[in-house]
Amino acid sequence: MNDRIVPTAQRLSRATVPFVLCLVLVLIAALPLTIPYIGSVTPMFALMAVFYWCIYRPDYLPPYAIFMVGVLYDVLGGGPLGLTALLLLLVHAFIVPQRRVFHGKSFFVEWLGFAIVVLGLSVIGWLAASIYYVIPMQPMPVIGQAGLTISFYPCIAWMISQIHRRLVRLEVT
């Protein structure tokens, strides 16, 4: 009986840890931080996790989980419902087929790819929000959020990589 429980627990942890991590990052992003001249801006922590898992283990974070993370982000953040889910699913659709580009390269290549994705998503999100609210949104919060997101990525990616290593060790044992 114990021989079946351990592999099942390992599969369950591999299936839930990335999703739970994304949920925790969404909750952290919901904390109000005020930055002078920018306002209440928080890095897109969930985007960092989605980007990481799409490169290294897209099977750990399937599209339906990404959708739920995005909807929770919108509910907590007060933005247009479904916009973040759509943006995160765009990241998944774009990065998963391109993930081999990042394997075996330096972290700088990954970070540069992340920066390009963040800038593109920021423009798409700004346009979509402007259309939704029928008025051009202020660009400074979007620029500030993009800058913070790109800046925080190395720290969050390192943290996720440590979790990923532990999950891989669970697979091996």
Backbone as CSV, one residue per row, in Angstrom:
resi,resn,N_x,N_y,N_z,CA_x,CA_y,CA_z,C_x,C_y,C_z
1,MET,0.817,-1.189,0.000,0.000,0.000,0.000,0.864,1.257,0.000
2,ASN,1.912,1.285,0.805,2.800,2.427,0.877,3.515,2.650,-0.446
3,ASP,3.730,1.583,-1.212,4.399,1.710,-2.510,3.565,2.519,-3.490
4,ARG,2.265,2.530,-3.329,1.397,3.303,-4.223,1.163,4.715,-3.723
5,ILE,1.225,4.927,-2.437,0.942,6.241,-1.866,2.048,7.231,-2.194
6,VAL,3.290,6.844,-2.064,4.412,7.761,-2.288,4.443,8.271,-3.726
7,PRO,4.377,7.429,-4.755,4.358,7.974,-6.120,3.144,8.864,-6.381
8,THR,2.010,8.514,-5.797,0.821,9.336,-5.978,1.016,10.703,-5.337
9,ALA,1.596,10.749,-4.152,1.876,12.016,-3.472,2.879,12.839,-4.266
10,GLN,3.861,12.187,-4.855,4.844,12.905,-5.655,4.205,13.506,-6.901
11,ARG,3.364,12.734,-7.566,2.665,13.264,-8.753,1.760,14.415,-8.368
12,LEU,1.086,14.288,-7.257,0.188,15.338,-6.786,0.966,16.609,-6.466
13,SER,2.129,16.483,-5.841,2.925,17.670,-5.525,3.442,18.336,-6.792
14,ARG,3.869,17.531,-7.757,4.342,18.115,-9.023,3.207,18.836,-9.735
15,ALA,2.008,18.317,-9.589,0.857,18.910,-10.271,0.331,20.146,-9.555
16,THR,0.531,20.244,-8.254,-0.066,21.356,-7.512,0.914,22.453,-7.113
17,VAL,2.171,22.128,-6.890,3.120,23.124,-6.402,3.233,24.328,-7.341
18,PRO,3.409,24.160,-8.642,3.486,25.340,-9.507,2.207,26.190,-9.469
19,PHE,1.052,25.541,-9.444,-0.214,26.269,-9.386,-0.347,27.031,-8.070
20,VAL,-0.039,26.367,-6.962,-0.122,27.015,-5.654,0.887,28.162,-5.576
21,LEU,2.070,27.970,-6.123,3.067,29.036,-6.155,2.532,30.244,-6.913
22,CYS,1.894,30.010,-8.041,1.292,31.121,-8.803,0.221,31.826,-7.985
23,LEU,-0.587,31.062,-7.273,-1.627,31.671,-6.435,-1.009,32.532,-5.333
24,VAL,0.051,32.046,-4.714,0.741,32.820,-3.683,1.307,34.110,-4.278
25,LEU,1.883,34.017,-5.458,2.433,35.207,-6.110,1.336,36.206,-6.476
26,VAL,0.160,35.721,-6.845,-0.976,36.612,-7.114,-1.377,37.325,-5.828
27,LEU,-1.408,36.607,-4.720,-1.754,37.227,-3.441,-0.722,38.274,-3.035
28,ILE,0.553,37.986,-3.276,1.599,38.970,-2.984,1.423,40.204,-3.865
29,ALA,1.083,39.981,-5.128,0.878,41.105,-6.048,-0.332,41.941,-5.641
30,ALA,-1.269,41.358,-4.919,-2.463,42.093,-4.492,-2.171,43.046,-3.336
31,LEU,-1.007,42.899,-2.704,-0.646,43.811,-1.621,-0.409,45.206,-2.188
32,PRO,-0.994,46.224,-1.584,-0.835,47.586,-2.123,0.536,48.169,-1.790
33,LEU,1.271,48.500,-2.815,2.547,49.188,-2.662,2.449,50.523,-3.399
34,THR,2.933,51.570,-2.774,2.873,52.878,-3.407,4.287,53.342,-3.725
35,ILE,4.492,53.699,-4.980,5.778,54.200,-5.434,5.562,55.647,-5.882
36,PRO,6.374,56.597,-5.379,6.169,57.999,-5.743,6.194,58.208,-7.263
37,TYR,5.280,59.030,-7.739,5.132,59.413,-9.151,4.597,58.302,-10.044
38,ILE,4.449,57.108,-9.526,3.900,56.018,-10.330,2.554,55.589,-9.774
39,GLY,2.443,55.542,-8.460,1.193,55.120,-7.840,1.298,53.724,-7.274
40,SER,0.177,53.065,-7.192,0.121,51.719,-6.638,0.434,50.714,-7.741
41,VAL,1.696,50.334,-7.828,2.155,49.436,-8.890,2.879,48.261,-8.244
42,THR,2.572,47.071,-8.719,3.230,45.863,-8.237,3.736,45.077,-9.441
43,PRO,4.873,44.432,-9.294,5.344,43.595,-10.397,4.343,42.476,-10.693
44,MET,4.347,42.010,-11.921,3.469,40.906,-12.326,4.152,39.583,-11.957
45,PHE,4.062,39.250,-10.678,4.730,38.050,-10.182,4.203,36.782,-10.846
46,ALA,2.905,36.713,-11.061,2.330,35.517,-11.677,2.876,35.318,-13.088
47,LEU,3.086,36.407,-13.809,3.665,36.321,-15.149,5.061,35.707,-15.089
48,MET,5.819,36.061,-14.069,7.165,35.505,-13.918,7.100,33.982,-13.768
49,ALA,6.182,33.524,-12.931,6.056,32.085,-12.702,5.564,31.372,-13.957
50,VAL,4.591,31.955,-14.622,4.062,31.333,-15.846,5.161,31.248,-16.903
51,PHE,5.914,32.318,-17.072,7.010,32.321,-18.043,8.027,31.222,-17.713
52,TYR,8.419,31.146,-16.442,9.401,30.142,-16.031,8.897,28.729,-16.321
53,TRP,7.686,28.415,-15.860,7.179,27.053,-16.037,6.931,26.735,-17.510
54,CYS,6.580,27.730,-18.313,6.387,27.486,-19.752,7.698,27.098,-20.434
55,ILE,8.800,27.594,-19.922,10.099,27.245,-20.498,10.549,25.870,-20.019
56,TYR,10.520,25.659,-18.725,11.167,24.481,-18.163,10.256,23.272,-17.977
57,ARG,9.011,23.471,-17.622,8.092,22.344,-17.435,6.658,22.796,-17.696
58,PRO,6.281,22.968,-18.952,4.907,23.403,-19.229,3.858,22.386,-18.772
59,ASP,4.256,21.128,-18.621,3.311,20.120,-18.138,2.962,20.323,-16.663
60,TYR,3.780,21.050,-15.920,3.494,21.326,-14.514,2.416,22.399,-14.339
61,LEU,2.240,23.258,-15.339,1.272,24.354,-15.243,0.454,24.407,-16.530
62,PRO,-0.618,23.633,-16.607,-1.421,23.566,-17.829,-2.238,24.840,-18.055
63,PRO,-2.739,25.028,-19.264,-3.487,26.252,-19.583,-4.682,26.519,-18.674
64,TYR,-5.414,25.491,-18.251,-6.571,25.758,-17.394,-6.135,26.343,-16.047
65,ALA,-4.975,25.916,-15.530,-4.459,26.478,-14.282,-4.019,27.926,-14.497
66,ILE,-3.400,28.184,-15.640,-2.989,29.547,-15.973,-4.211,30.459,-16.071
67,PHE,-5.273,29.958,-16.676,-6.510,30.730,-16.787,-7.050,31.085,-15.396
68,MET,-7.082,30.115,-14.486,-7.595,30.371,-13.132,-6.726,31.387,-12.392
69,VAL,-5.418,31.313,-12.571,-4.510,32.282,-11.950,-4.811,33.682,-12.479
70,GLY,-4.992,33.801,-13.786,-5.274,35.101,-14.384,-6.596,35.686,-13.923
71,VAL,-7.617,34.862,-13.809,-8.922,35.354,-13.342,-8.823,35.811,-11.890
72,LEU,-8.126,35.056,-11.047,-7.947,35.470,-9.660,-7.196,36.796,-9.587
73,TYR,-6.188,36.958,-10.428,-5.430,38.213,-10.470,-6.354,39.380,-10.798
74,ASP,-7.239,39.183,-11.778,-8.167,40.253,-12.155,-9.184,40.540,-11.059
75,VAL,-9.666,39.497,-10.398,-10.639,39.691,-9.320,-10.005,40.489,-8.177
76,LEU,-8.796,40.121,-7.796,-8.129,40.815,-6.693,-7.636,42.197,-7.086
77,GLY,-7.237,42.349,-8.337,-6.687,43.618,-8.794,-7.721,44.614,-9.281
78,GLY,-8.932,44.158,-9.544,-9.985,45.062,-9.990,-9.898,45.437,-11.455
79,GLY,-9.131,44.737,-12.235,-9.020,45.035,-13.659,-10.130,44.377,-14.448
80,PRO,-10.134,44.578,-15.744,-11.133,43.915,-16.588,-11.039,42.398,-16.424
81,LEU,-12.136,41.788,-16.065,-12.153,40.354,-15.773,-11.785,39.548,-17.020
82,GLY,-10.754,38.756,-16.903,-10.310,37.898,-17.990,-9.119,38.443,-18.762
83,LEU,-8.793,39.718,-18.573,-7.682,40.300,-19.331,-6.352,39.642,-18.963
84,THR,-6.080,39.507,-17.682,-4.822,38.883,-17.278,-4.789,37.418,-17.676
85,ALA,-5.932,36.747,-17.571,-5.993,35.344,-18.008,-5.636,35.247,-19.487
86,LEU,-6.176,36.135,-20.281,-5.869,36.146,-21.711,-4.380,36.412,-21.952
87,LEU,-3.822,37.381,-21.239,-2.407,37.710,-21.424,-1.505,36.545,-21.008
88,LEU,-1.832,35.908,-19.899,-1.022,34.761,-19.457,-1.138,33.584,-20.423
89,LEU,-2.328,33.383,-20.967,-2.490,32.311,-21.960,-1.743,32.641,-23.256
90,LEU,-1.647,33.931,-23.595,-0.833,34.335,-24.748,0.638,34.001,-24.503
91,VAL,1.100,34.231,-23.287,2.487,33.873,-22.940,2.682,32.374,-23.120
92,HIS,1.751,31.601,-22.612,1.836,30.141,-22.753,1.872,29.739,-24.225
93,ALA,0.976,30.308,-25.009,0.894,29.959,-26.431,2.151,30.376,-27.191
94,PHE,2.790,31.442,-26.763,3.975,31.942,-27.455,5.256,31.250,-26.985
95,ILE,5.385,31.025,-25.685,6.640,30.528,-25.130,6.800,29.016,-25.263
96,VAL,5.748,28.254,-25.049,5.895,26.792,-25.080,6.489,26.312,-26.402
97,PRO,6.014,26.777,-27.564,6.662,26.323,-28.804,8.097,26.847,-28.973
98,GLN,8.440,27.939,-28.290,9.768,28.542,-28.416,10.711,28.162,-27.281
99,ARG,10.296,27.286,-26.402,11.067,27.015,-25.188,12.453,26.447,-25.468
100,ARG,12.633,25.774,-26.573,13.963,25.223,-26.900,14.982,26.338,-27.158
101,VAL,14.507,27.513,-27.510,15.404,28.648,-27.718,16.144,28.993,-26.426
102,PHE,15.478,28.786,-25.283,16.047,29.177,-24.000,16.890,28.083,-23.345
103,HIS,16.673,26.833,-23.721,17.421,25.736,-23.104,18.880,25.776,-23.518
104,GLY,19.747,25.632,-22.526,21.178,25.602,-22.786,21.802,26.975,-22.984
105,LYS,21.010,28.011,-22.867,21.528,29.381,-23.024,21.769,29.979,-21.640
106,SER,22.426,31.111,-21.620,22.686,31.783,-20.350,21.391,32.393,-19.802
107,PHE,21.421,32.721,-18.515,20.258,33.337,-17.902,19.950,34.677,-18.564
108,PHE,20.970,35.368,-19.060,20.756,36.659,-19.715,19.824,36.518,-20.922
109,VAL,19.952,35.449,-21.678,19.071,35.220,-22.834,17.632,35.030,-22.360
110,GLU,17.470,34.263,-21.286,16.131,34.062,-20.714,15.546,35.385,-20.232
111,TRP,16.354,36.169,-19.548,15.900,37.454,-19.009,15.551,38.415,-20.141
112,LEU,16.348,38.416,-21.193,16.056,39.255,-22.352,14.746,38.825,-23.001
113,GLY,14.543,37.525,-23.156,13.275,37.026,-23.688,12.111,37.425,-22.811
114,PHE,12.307,37.337,-21.500,11.261,37.750,-20.560,10.952,39.238,-20.724
115,ALA,11.996,40.051,-20.850,11.791,41.498,-21.008,10.988,41.798,-22.269
116,ILE,11.283,41.113,-23.340,10.537,41.317,-24.592,9.075,40.925,-24.405
117,VAL,8.848,39.800,-23.740,7.472,39.348,-23.486,6.735,40.367,-22.617
118,VAL,7.383,40.843,-21.561,6.742,41.809,-20.661,6.393,43.095,-21.403
119,LEU,7.306,43.588,-22.202,7.032,44.822,-22.938,5.879,44.629,-23.922
120,GLY,5.871,43.515,-24.619,4.772,43.238,-25.547,3.442,43.095,-24.831
121,LEU,3.429,42.352,-23.726,2.194,42.180,-22.960,1.724,43.493,-22.354
122,SER,2.658,44.330,-21.950,2.279,45.625,-21.373,1.555,46.486,-22.403
123,VAL,2.061,46.475,-23.614,1.409,47.253,-24.677,0.024,46.669,-24.993
124,ILE,-0.045,45.349,-25.117,-1.331,44.698,-25.405,-2.318,44.949,-24.267
125,GLY,-1.853,44.806,-23.028,-2.721,45.041,-21.877,-3.182,46.476,-21.790
126,TRP,-2.284,47.409,-22.067,-2.644,48.825,-22.044,-3.696,49.129,-23.109
127,LEU,-3.484,48.599,-24.314,-4.463,48.810,-25.385,-5.817,48.190,-25.039
128,ALA,-5.799,46.969,-24.534,-7.051,46.293,-24.189,-7.786,47.027,-23.075
129,ALA,-7.064,47.484,-22.061,-7.703,48.223,-20.967,-8.237,49.565,-21.459
130,SER,-7.510,50.211,-22.334,-7.975,51.489,-22.896,-9.248,51.296,-23.706
131,ILE,-9.313,50.222,-24.464,-10.529,49.919,-25.236,-11.671,49.572,-24.287
132,TYR,-11.384,48.782,-23.276,-12.410,48.358,-22.324,-13.022,49.566,-21.601
133,TYR,-12.172,50.488,-21.137,-12.647,51.653,-20.396,-13.025,52.817,-21.313
134,VAL,-12.845,52.666,-22.606,-13.191,53.650,-23.637,-12.482,54.986,-23.389
135,ILE,-11.310,54.932,-22.840,-10.486,56.125,-22.631,-9.030,55.669,-22.522
136,PRO,-8.109,56.393,-23.123,-6.706,55.970,-23.005,-6.253,55.967,-21.544
137,MET,-5.718,54.847,-21.116,-5.221,54.719,-19.746,-3.896,55.474,-19.626
138,GLN,-3.567,55.861,-18.397,-2.285,56.511,-18.144,-1.156,55.505,-18.399
139,PRO,-0.150,55.874,-19.178,0.912,54.911,-19.488,1.943,54.720,-18.375
140,MET,2.090,55.694,-17.470,3.143,55.597,-16.452,2.995,54.376,-15.538
141,PRO,1.803,54.051,-15.044,1.717,52.835,-14.224,2.096,51.572,-14.995
142,VAL,1.759,51.528,-16.263,2.099,50.360,-17.086,3.606,50.277,-17.288
143,ILE,4.223,51.423,-17.544,5.678,51.463,-17.713,6.377,51.079,-16.412
144,GLY,5.880,51.618,-15.293,6.450,51.283,-13.984,6.297,49.813,-13.658
145,GLN,5.129,49.250,-13.948,4.898,47.839,-13.681,5.804,46.970,-14.552
146,ALA,5.961,47.332,-15.813,6.844,46.571,-16.702,8.287,46.623,-16.206
147,GLY,8.736,47.796,-15.806,10.098,47.936,-15.297,10.325,47.134,-14.031
148,LEU,9.363,47.191,-13.100,9.481,46.414,-11.865,9.457,44.916,-12.148
149,THR,8.606,44.507,-13.063,8.491,43.092,-13.399,9.796,42.564,-13.979
150,ILE,10.360,43.302,-14.898,11.638,42.900,-15.505,12.748,42.886,-14.450
151,SER,12.741,43.878,-13.564,13.779,43.972,-12.530,13.708,42.847,-11.510
152,PHE,12.499,42.443,-11.143,12.325,41.412,-10.124,12.490,39.995,-10.672
153,TYR,12.478,39.829,-11.977,12.509,38.480,-12.547,13.685,37.625,-12.077
154,PRO,14.916,38.137,-12.025,16.022,37.255,-11.585,15.794,36.659,-10.191
155,CYS,15.280,37.449,-9.270,15.038,36.940,-7.904,13.942,35.882,-7.891
156,ILE,12.845,36.162,-8.558,11.720,35.224,-8.568,12.091,33.968,-9.350
157,ALA,12.801,34.120,-10.453,13.219,32.957,-11.242,14.162,32.074,-10.437
158,TRP,15.030,32.676,-9.649,15.929,31.884,-8.806,15.115,31.098,-7.782
159,MET,14.143,31.764,-7.155,13.308,31.092,-6.160,12.542,29.931,-6.800
160,ILE,11.963,30.164,-7.965,11.210,29.105,-8.648,12.140,27.971,-9.063
161,SER,13.356,28.310,-9.478,14.294,27.260,-9.884,14.662,26.360,-8.703
162,GLN,14.736,26.931,-7.501,15.000,26.114,-6.310,13.847,25.154,-6.051
163,ILE,12.635,25.635,-6.207,11.455,24.779,-6.046,11.441,23.707,-7.134
164,HIS,11.767,24.107,-8.346,11.804,23.170,-9.469,12.820,22.058,-9.205
165,ARG,13.976,22.407,-8.684,14.995,21.400,-8.381,14.494,20.390,-7.357
166,ARG,13.777,20.873,-6.372,13.224,19.955,-5.368,12.180,19.029,-5.984
167,LEU,11.380,19.566,-6.883,10.384,18.732,-7.562,11.054,17.677,-8.428
168,VAL,12.150,18.048,-9.083,12.887,17.096,-9.919,13.482,15.997,-9.049
169,ARG,13.990,16.374,-7.869,14.513,15.364,-6.957,13.427,14.387,-6.526
170,LEU,12.205,14.883,-6.365,11.100,13.993,-6.031,10.828,12.998,-7.161
171,GLU,11.002,13.463,-8.411,10.784,12.579,-9.559,11.792,11.442,-9.567
172,VAL,13.035,11.774,-9.253,14.127,10.811,-9.340,14.002,9.749,-8.249
173,THR,13.601,10.149,-7.058,13.519,9.181,-5.959,12.312,8.308,-6.027
